[in-house]
Amino acid sequence: MGTEANILEICDIYKQFGGINALNGIKLSIRENEIHAIVGENGAGKSTLIKLITGAITPTSGIIKFEGKEYGKMNPALALDMGITAIYQEFNLIPSMTVAENIFFGCEKMNKFFIDSEGMNEKTTEIFQAMGVDIDPKAQIQTLGIARQQLVEIAKAISKNVKFIIMDEPSAPLTEREIETLHKIVRQLKERHITIIYISHRLEEVFEICDRVSVFRDGCFISTKNVSDTNREQLITDMVGRKIGETYPERGGLKDEVILEVKSIVNQRLNDVSIQLRRGEILGLGGLVGAGRTELVRAIYGADRIFSGEIILHGSPVKIRKPIDALNNGIGLLPEDRKSQGLVMGMGVAGNITLAILKKLSGFFFLEFNKEKELCTKLAEDLSIKIINLESAVKNLSGGNQQKVVLAKILATKCNILIIDEPTRGIDVGAKQEIYKVMRKLADSGKSIIMISSEMSELIGMSDRIIVMCEGKITKEFYPPEYSQEAILNYASL
């Protein structure tokens, strides 16, 4: 890789927000036709750098060089015209439009005086076939799950005549099988002489597909190394400024007491599904996207209708037809998409935590603020939520702290059964450890957790027991001595 010219150079870039340096004198070079990883904890400056390169924000000072030309600032139109595009963590899709309409939005194919919808559908199908995925180009975005929406974003980016793509956590919502497809696509892009910045919290990806890796910490550039010249432990040390021990806490012993039993659940996506959840265990649900994992927990939580079957809680059948029924029975859900389904981003931390229990904190029509403050302060301390104060807007928190706020909201309802869908999606390695410790502490205290995870190491490392699903059915139950990635994937794709 040493002989390639630099396609992008970041020269002494500073970016301030309210007097705080989000980027502090960044110097970075990206070579032509390389896959360059950028890693760092949440708040390290990665997202700010993306926005500077794509012209979404303007640097306070410094120069950007692209293909040898200097730019004091970029703008989105100029960046796109130069062949620079980005795939952000936050999707830029229109829910009510079709997949094809989103991919060609702003550059629609025309048939004389009308939009050539059929032509766009055909081209979209070709793109997906090349990616090795099967998505209906006529489907509305709002009918797709997060993983498939992510694939649409990738298709939208590669459909344009680009030469430089920034991928911000593209694999975060994907399963192991889909990550393999993504990596294949990334390699194909490199073969087409497209340069890629690849940002990921999954460090195994860095060593799987990247040529070089740069580390950011607290808005500062730390290092750039050939991937072949470093290792996972060194990257983590550079990212957090200290050494980190084992990733997963020690498992708890399996208990005998069954507190939740799902018997022969059937609905539009589930086919005769039965599971048991024991007190104080973390039960992992494994499977590919579309396997029925999320649909199962939504059925338990009352978000999806059940055609037949029953839910038994503490030995007695219960009727859960809507989420409030689940909450009243001590069942809480931490959703996969915390920002749109778990939080009110413009609201403060305390407001989010107590959102589901306002009636319990109110007397004579008014919220008792002392009670709210006492409860939220305790939960923030118990979960180690890093905030300036309880009024801090959650949109300004890191991904890990946002996840803890959602967890605090569930715990505020005094739920004993926690359903956690993708507990560490988009969270850095340090924050992941904190979430894992919190989950294990909750399990050790007697709470029971159903965890969905598409990250295989997390599923294996955190689960006391694993149930694998495929096409709406349970295909296998694993206990720790039997855990292996190959076996789980085998039963996930039957």
PAMARMAR-684602 format. One record per residue (C-alpha): x, y, z. Coordinates in steps of 0.001 Angstrom, whole numbers, plus 500000, padded with zeros to 6 digits. Example, Ala and Ser with C-alpha at 12.3 -4.5 7.8 and 13.67 -1.06 7.14 Angstrom:
// PAMARMAR-684602
512300495500507800513670498940507140
// end
This chain:
// PAMARMAR-684602
500000500000500000502967502290500442503213503523496822499649504861496488499092508629496494496929510274499108493396510935497868492418512807501066494505514827503509493233516473506672495630519254507628495511520783511145491729520706511338490064522227514387486340522272515024484828524013518013481294523816519369480572526387522058484265526800522851484872523049523129487240521386520648485408518494518993488468518106516750491830519304517983494474519793515273493675516634513304496217515438510729495165512424508692495983510977505274493875508482503338495484506675500406493832505964497100492132502575496826492487501581500465490023500541503137490979502765506048489472502084509463488875504876511949488215503734515511487614505445518825485133505670521645481901507646521360482854511316521513486289510717519994485491512968517006484726510394514306481255511689513410482479515294513380485229514315510954482703512672508624480555515796508586483577517958507779484650515775504872481124515667503416480531519398503927477755519065506492479697521347508859482548523821508374485895523546510204486878526320512596490318526243510973492471523993508836492572522648505292491068519635503523492885518332500453491095516044498021492958514729494987495592517391495570493222520382495657492889522466498804489548523358500372489046525578503401485560524141503630483309521761501775479588521728501138477365518710500473476814519505496781480536520000496161481447516803498028478937514765496038480116516318492787483685515310493690482549511736494266482431511770498091479481510235499896478742508930503368476524506295504929475583507602508361474413505753511466471238507823511308469374506720508200468538509290505551465514507506504129461912508594503511459666506013505234456609506421502988458564506009499745459619502742498145463105501273498267463786502210494628462417505733495085464769506253498020467784504935496144467171507252493186465782510202495165467036513413493563468341511607490466465245509811489257465288507979485948462942509615483441460895508153480605460206511162478385458122513356480703457513510884483492459521509097486155460558505655484934459503503680488015459913500340486286463425501227485183464356502272488731462923499036490100464965496984487635468174498871488404467550498519492148467095494776491739470429494604489879472188496473492703470782494152495345471652491079493317475252492300493107475192492826496885473843489315497392470655490410499182466984490065498352464927493202498987461768494123497087462412497457495296458679498244495525458506497801499307457983500905501410460910501754503686458630501846506738457852498144506254461534497147506504463479496350509641466576498298510640468985495802509062467308496008505661467102499795505864470868499797506422471317497717503260469167500211501334471465503010502529474476501084501247472756500436497918471881504120497622475518505101498126477004502611495672474346503424493031476010506794492494479231507425490584481387507741493696485120507384494244485238507863498045482752506327500508482621506862504266480796504066506106479805504941509665479026501759511616477518500008508565477498496605510237475981497693513558472453496334512873473562493295510877473932489621511769477138487657511214475876486293507891474912489756506665478249491158507791479938488630505529477829489986502656478748493546503620482464492709503688482133491138500241480543494361498980483296496484500529485981494389498860484158494683495531484131498457495912487863498446496508488335496334493376486466499078491501489104501535492818486803503175495333488466504395498528486646503629501768486787505030505279485306502330507486484216503327510993483292500487513311483169499571516987483581495925515959487353495692516021487352492250514436486177493957511248489281496127511193491481493054510949489111491310508546488873493875505735490921497028506424494396497969505207495238500669507756493654501920510961493656505347512623492762505892516265490998508982517619490557509883521277488841512930522813488940514846519532492632514150518961494424512003516396496419509309518201497982507065515553497785505441512113499141501923511641499062499141509114496528496608510323499191493934510020501380495852512486498920496087515393496477493968517392493135494281519172494639494917522613496851497732521340493957499404519512491788499303522630494596500761524736495071503584522204491316504219522066490654504472525790494095505519527030494279502556529389494265498792529320490921497004529476490548493515530897488156490776529916485197491854527790482471489759529417481680489335533110481544485870534632478303483993533974475848483340536757474756479829537598471529478623535984468528478778538295465615476327538346462704478708538941460782479437535731459158482867535942457990483282532325456755480618529959455642481146526383453579478223525060452952477531521377452785481171520256451507481634516707451038484855514770451846486242511344455620485740511847455831483049514545455122479340514163454425477400517387457151479032519496457665477979523108460342479220525531461007479358529261462785482142531128464304481453534540464858483832537410468232485557537295469308484339533848470285486072530640468571484171527846470104484935524447468073484829521236470200484106518173469339484012514487469537485945511257467506489058510522463959487944509787464291484830511958461532486018514270463557487092517320462222490644517478458743489420516561458840486988519504459720489627522084457203492051520570454530489386520987455548488838524621455482492611525174452041493013523587453280495086520647452256492397518116449027490403518090449064486718519060446749484418517101447054481459519482449139480219522378449555481595525875451919483476528148452363482166531679453863484419534339454846483021537739452786479920536988449567481710535993448305482561532482448201486296531713446633488303528904449078490745527334447371492530524455449301495795524529452556497150526043450843498674529079449682495154529993453298493982529861454490496860532036451721496191534550452963492591534717456570493618535301457865493143531725459905495949530137461392496329526649464580498106525615464037498425521829466612497914519106466339501512517877466805503457521100466729506889519446463355506620517729461610504071519954463235504366523376464004508042523910462671511545523371465947512998522148465233516650522931464046515894526456466251515782529522467538512653531240465057512833534121462122513411531770463026510319529788463570508100532820460192508917534376458176509064531168456417505745531826455673506378535526454455509983535607451190508997537307453078507310540128455154510451540696452229512858540576450024514117543351447003516354542892447713516741539166451298517946539666454588516098539303456416515745542603459848516890541482461610515802544677460478512220544123461529512394540466464952513797541350465540511199544084464609508298541788466576509550538782469652510383540851469721506862542265469258505208538863471916507439537288474343506471540057473476502763539923473979502629536152476951505048536091475240507386533622477713510184532822475770513464532763476276517080533802472846517125535445469459515439535178468216518155532819470900517347530221469279516565526852469785512919525953470645513887522362473938515273523711474913512027525454477127509293524036475497506142522664476413504158525766474883506709528122471754506958525969471390503184526243471715503421530016468966506068530135466594503698528301467555500962530750466932503335533655463477504097532247462649500375532259464017499881535786461982502850537012458850500823536255460168498133538666460121495455535950461560492071536888461728490813533297463811492882530899463752492372527146466860493952525615467054494073521810470655494641520597472074495963523911475281497492522502474402498502518936476558501496517955478338501624521313482105501795521771484186499100523411484505500826526786480769501538527063479994497967526022481808496662529085479777498954531306476498497737529756477601494109530185478426494671533856475055496338534427473209493452532755475056490835534790474499492795538006470768492946537263470670489198536596472603488482539782470048490566541708467263488263540502465989490051537425465608487985534258466765489182530855465878488151527319468648489473525068468616489654521287472064490131519796473315489918516232476914490170517446478024486582517806480748487177520400478274489123522534475606486446522224478065483742523293479832485831525934476743487144527748474122484381527519473508481794530225471472479919527620470953480502523877467841479796521819468328479932518048465502480859515698465005480507511949461962481521509894459732482034512898460599478742514616463001477611517327465630475336515842467995474721518768468686475399522443472329475671523551473982475598526966477462477146527556479602474027526980477972473647523537478434477249522395480203477764519081479756480267516305479621477555513657476891475573515445474753478648516088475003479789512469474181476291511279470896476231513207470188479866512292470150479009508589468315475670508450
// end
